[in-house]
Each structure stands twice: as C-alpha cells, then as structure tokens.
Amino acid sequence: MATYVQTNVGLYWGGYSLASSFNAIALNLASSPQDNTVYGDTFVSNAAGLSSVQLEAEGFWESATDLVLQTSLGSDDTVLSVTPVDQAAGSPSLFSKVTTSTYNPIGTGDVGSMLGFALSAEGRGEKSISGEILVIPATYTTSSESSTNASIGAVSATESVYSALHVTAASGTLDVIVESAPSNWSGESTRITHTQFTAIGAEMKSAAGAITDAYWRVKWTISGGGSFDFICSLGII
C-alpha cells in the first residue's frame, strides 16, 4: 500500500487555485450514528445517521487569497477539490460543495512570526466524492481536445457519476462534456454537459446510473480564439 509525504497538495476553491497560500489542510468526512438499541439486544446498536463534510485549513496571509476567502463568506455553493498527492492524470481527487463557516484572516499574528489565517468550511448537502483527475491543471488553447481515456468503472442503479470542473483563467468560450464508452474507445455517449464558461468559476454536476460503460473521458471545445486554465475530476459513488 502506497503512502505519501505532503509536498504538492492541491486546493481548488471555486474558480481559484489556492494551494500556494496554504500549509495545512484537513478534510474530515463523518457520519452521525443514531442509537437504536432495544430490549433484547446484547450489544449497543446504531442506525446510519446524517453524513457530513468539513474542511479545516491554515495558511499564510496574502491579499489575493484574502479577497477570495472573504467573498466566499457570502456564498453557500463553493465547489471544493482537494488533490492529496499531486495534479497528475489519474491521481486522487476529493471534491464536494461547501459553505464557508469561519474565516479568520489573522489566525496567528505574533510579533516576528508569519501572519497566518485559518479557514473552516462545511458541506452543504452534497456527497464528498473520491475520484481521480482526468484533465490536469494547465493552459489549453486547442479548439477541440479530450482527456486520456480512463477505466473508472460502471455506475450501478444506486450510484451516480460526478464531475468537478474548476476554471481558473478564461478567455473566449469553453464547453466541457463528460463521455462514457463500453470499450476503449468507441460507441461513446455524453453523460454530463457542463455549463458554458466565459469567465473563471467552478461547477459540480452528476448523472444517475445505471450506466454500464466502464470507460470515461472529458472532452472540451474552446471557441473565440481564447485560452483556458482548468482542472476536471471524475468520481462514482
């Protein structure tokens, strides 16, 4: 089993890549079991309760990041992606939608020390998806392109496929779709169509199963002679 040293963690917050401002990230996934022990039971029994997602993070204050995080206090629909290893194709990506609960712009301010901030965010009713990166963060200018095909697997009748798209720089018009295929690669079908982007931003969309196709890719079109920086991850749960 592989283990990792944290050296290149990515944090994508809506239409921004903020990892270079952070030095500590904790993503907590939890469930609240509810006691349903009754007479006759010989062990404590629990029923599955509500699930939750929580982000706790710290970093070093800088004006650009401060502006993004202060603005997010008024938003309850931030798409969050954390890439715990690196941003290579196929690397893990954990993503969800969150609401900023607390932002301390001066978390640590001792004389002679780095000025630090602290951030907390809570899930807003969306599942936390454990997926993988299909489109690595880069500048894309080609008018029509697609990611490398990935064998992520089929989607059962009780599951959905989720796509998290973060556009961090924009010029022109960007259209992104997610396709699946029964083989590698033919007979593709469009499963998710993201909203057209002309500015920075982010979107998390899903498609319900059952989908028997096991192969997946992200396909995009850039028009208007522009260029876009973006990252896209896919997961099934």
C-alpha positions as CSV (number, residue, x, y, z in Angstrom):
1,M,0.0,0.0,0.0
2,A,1.4,3.4,-1.0
3,T,2.0,6.2,1.5
4,Y,2.6,9.8,0.7
5,V,4.5,12.8,2.0
6,Q,2.5,16.0,1.6
7,T,4.6,18.2,-0.8
8,N,2.2,19.0,-3.7
9,V,-1.3,19.1,-2.3
10,G,-3.8,21.0,-4.5
11,L,-6.7,23.0,-3.2
12,Y,-9.2,24.3,-5.7
13,W,-11.7,26.8,-4.3
14,G,-14.4,27.7,-6.9
15,G,-12.5,29.4,-9.7
16,Y,-9.2,29.7,-7.8
17,S,-6.2,27.5,-7.2
18,L,-5.2,28.5,-3.6
19,A,-2.8,25.7,-2.5
20,S,0.2,28.1,-2.7
21,S,-1.3,30.1,0.2
22,F,-2.0,27.1,2.5
23,N,0.4,25.0,4.6
24,A,-2.2,22.7,6.4
25,I,-5.3,21.1,5.1
26,A,-7.7,18.6,6.9
27,L,-10.7,17.2,5.1
28,N,-13.0,15.4,7.6
29,L,-15.7,13.0,6.5
30,A,-18.1,11.9,9.2
31,S,-21.4,10.2,9.9
32,S,-23.6,10.7,12.9
33,P,-24.8,7.2,14.1
34,Q,-28.1,7.1,15.9
35,D,-28.7,4.8,18.8
36,N,-31.5,2.3,18.2
37,T,-30.7,-0.2,20.9
38,V,-33.8,-2.0,22.2
39,Y,-34.7,-4.6,24.8
40,G,-33.3,-8.0,23.9
41,D,-30.2,-6.6,22.3
42,T,-26.9,-7.8,23.8
43,F,-24.8,-5.1,22.1
44,V,-25.3,-1.4,21.5
45,S,-27.0,-0.9,18.1
46,N,-26.8,2.1,15.8
47,A,-28.6,3.2,12.7
48,A,-26.8,5.2,10.0
49,G,-27.3,8.9,10.6
50,L,-26.5,12.0,8.6
51,S,-23.2,12.4,6.8
52,S,-21.0,15.5,6.9
53,V,-18.0,17.1,5.2
54,Q,-15.8,19.6,6.9
55,L,-12.6,21.4,5.8
56,E,-10.1,22.8,8.2
57,A,-7.2,24.7,6.7
58,E,-4.5,27.2,7.6
59,G,-2.0,29.2,5.6
60,F,-0.1,32.5,5.3
61,W,-2.0,35.6,4.6
62,E,-1.8,37.4,1.2
63,S,-4.1,39.9,-0.2
64,A,-5.3,38.0,-3.3
65,T,-6.3,34.9,-1.3
66,D,-7.8,37.1,1.5
67,L,-10.2,38.7,-1.1
68,V,-11.3,35.3,-2.4
69,L,-12.0,33.8,1.1
70,Q,-13.7,37.0,2.4
71,T,-16.0,37.0,-0.7
72,S,-16.9,33.3,-0.1
73,L,-18.4,34.0,3.3
74,G,-21.5,35.2,1.4
75,S,-21.7,32.1,-0.8
76,D,-23.1,28.7,0.1
77,D,-22.2,26.9,-3.1
78,T,-18.4,26.7,-3.4
79,V,-17.1,23.8,-5.3
80,L,-14.1,22.4,-3.4
81,S,-11.5,20.0,-4.7
82,V,-8.5,18.7,-2.8
83,T,-5.8,16.7,-4.6
84,P,-3.9,15.0,-1.8
85,V,-0.9,13.7,-3.9
86,D,-0.4,15.8,-6.9
87,Q,-2.2,17.0,-10.0
88,A,-1.2,14.3,-12.5
89,A,-3.8,12.5,-14.5
90,G,-5.2,9.6,-12.6
91,S,-4.2,11.0,-9.2
92,P,-6.8,11.1,-6.4
93,S,-9.2,14.0,-6.1
94,L,-11.7,14.6,-3.3
95,F,-14.4,17.0,-4.1
96,S,-17.7,18.4,-2.8
97,K,-19.7,21.6,-2.4
98,V,-19.2,23.6,0.8
99,T,-20.2,26.7,2.7
100,T,-17.6,28.8,4.4
101,S,-18.4,28.7,8.1
102,T,-15.5,30.7,9.6
103,Y,-12.6,32.7,8.1
104,N,-10.0,34.2,10.5
105,P,-7.8,36.5,8.3
106,I,-5.5,36.9,11.3
107,G,-5.3,33.5,12.8
108,T,-1.8,34.0,14.1
109,G,-0.2,37.4,14.5
110,D,2.6,37.1,16.9
111,V,5.4,39.7,16.5
112,G,8.3,38.3,14.5
113,S,6.2,35.4,13.1
114,M,4.4,34.8,9.8
115,L,1.0,36.3,9.5
116,G,-1.4,33.3,9.3
117,F,-5.1,32.7,8.6
118,A,-7.5,29.9,9.4
119,L,-10.5,28.6,7.4
120,S,-13.4,26.3,8.1
121,A,-16.0,25.1,5.7
122,E,-18.9,22.7,6.0
123,G,-20.6,20.5,3.4
124,R,-23.9,21.8,2.0
125,G,-25.9,18.6,1.4
126,E,-23.6,17.2,-1.4
127,K,-21.7,14.0,-1.0
128,S,-18.0,14.0,-0.8
129,I,-16.7,12.3,-3.9
130,S,-13.5,10.3,-4.0
131,G,-12.4,10.3,-7.7
132,E,-9.5,11.0,-9.9
133,I,-8.1,13.7,-12.1
134,L,-8.9,13.4,-15.8
135,V,-7.8,16.9,-17.0
136,I,-4.7,18.1,-15.3
137,P,-4.4,21.8,-14.5
138,A,-2.8,23.6,-17.5
139,T,-3.4,26.2,-20.1
140,Y,-5.4,24.9,-23.0
141,T,-5.7,26.6,-26.4
142,T,-6.6,23.9,-28.8
143,S,-10.1,24.3,-30.3
144,S,-11.2,20.7,-29.6
145,E,-9.5,18.2,-27.3
146,S,-10.2,15.4,-24.9
147,S,-8.5,13.8,-21.9
148,T,-6.8,10.4,-21.9
149,N,-9.4,7.6,-21.6
150,A,-9.8,6.3,-18.0
151,S,-11.2,3.0,-16.9
152,I,-13.2,4.2,-13.9
153,G,-15.9,1.6,-14.0
154,A,-19.7,1.3,-14.4
155,V,-22.3,3.2,-12.5
156,S,-24.9,1.0,-10.7
157,A,-28.6,1.9,-10.4
158,T,-28.0,3.2,-6.9
159,E,-24.9,5.3,-7.8
160,S,-24.1,8.5,-9.8
161,V,-21.1,9.8,-11.7
162,Y,-19.9,13.2,-10.6
163,S,-17.7,15.8,-12.4
164,A,-16.0,18.7,-10.7
165,L,-14.7,21.4,-13.0
166,H,-12.6,24.4,-11.9
167,V,-11.8,27.1,-14.4
168,T,-9.1,29.4,-13.0
169,A,-8.3,31.5,-16.1
170,A,-10.6,32.3,-19.0
171,S,-10.5,33.9,-22.4
172,G,-13.1,33.0,-25.0
173,T,-15.7,30.3,-24.6
174,L,-15.3,26.9,-23.1
175,D,-17.7,23.9,-23.5
176,V,-17.0,20.8,-21.5
177,I,-18.7,17.4,-21.6
178,V,-18.1,14.0,-19.9
179,E,-18.4,10.9,-22.1
180,S,-18.5,7.2,-21.4
181,A,-18.0,4.3,-23.7
182,P,-18.4,0.5,-23.4
183,S,-14.9,-0.1,-24.8
184,N,-11.6,1.8,-25.2
185,W,-12.7,3.8,-27.3
186,S,-15.9,3.6,-29.4
187,G,-19.7,3.9,-29.0
188,E,-19.4,6.9,-26.7
189,S,-22.4,8.7,-25.0
190,T,-22.5,12.1,-23.4
191,R,-23.3,11.8,-19.7
192,I,-22.7,15.2,-18.3
193,T,-22.7,18.6,-20.0
194,H,-21.2,21.4,-18.0
195,T,-22.5,25.0,-18.2
196,Q,-20.6,27.0,-20.9
197,F,-17.8,29.1,-19.3
198,T,-16.7,32.6,-20.5
199,A,-15.1,33.5,-17.1
200,I,-13.5,31.9,-14.1
201,G,-15.7,29.7,-11.9
202,A,-16.5,26.1,-11.0
203,E,-19.3,23.6,-11.3
204,M,-20.1,20.2,-9.9
205,K,-22.6,18.1,-11.9
206,S,-23.8,14.5,-11.8
207,A,-25.6,11.8,-13.8
208,A,-27.5,9.0,-12.2
209,G,-26.9,5.3,-13.0
210,A,-27.3,2.7,-14.2
211,I,-24.6,3.2,-16.8
212,T,-22.9,0.0,-17.9
213,D,-20.0,1.8,-19.7
214,A,-16.6,1.4,-17.9
215,Y,-14.5,3.9,-19.8
216,W,-14.7,7.7,-19.3
217,R,-13.2,10.8,-20.7
218,V,-13.6,14.6,-20.6
219,K,-14.0,16.4,-23.9
220,W,-13.9,20.2,-24.5
221,T,-14.2,22.9,-27.1
222,I,-12.6,26.3,-27.0
223,S,-14.0,29.0,-29.3
224,G,-13.4,32.7,-29.8
225,G,-9.7,32.2,-30.2
226,G,-9.2,32.1,-26.4
227,S,-7.4,30.0,-23.8
228,F,-8.5,28.5,-20.5
229,D,-6.8,27.1,-17.4
230,F,-8.9,24.4,-15.8
231,I,-8.9,21.1,-14.0
232,C,-11.6,18.4,-14.1
233,S,-12.1,15.4,-11.9
234,L,-14.5,12.5,-12.1
235,G,-15.8,10.0,-9.5
236,I,-18.5,7.5,-8.9
237,I,-20.4,7.0,-5.7
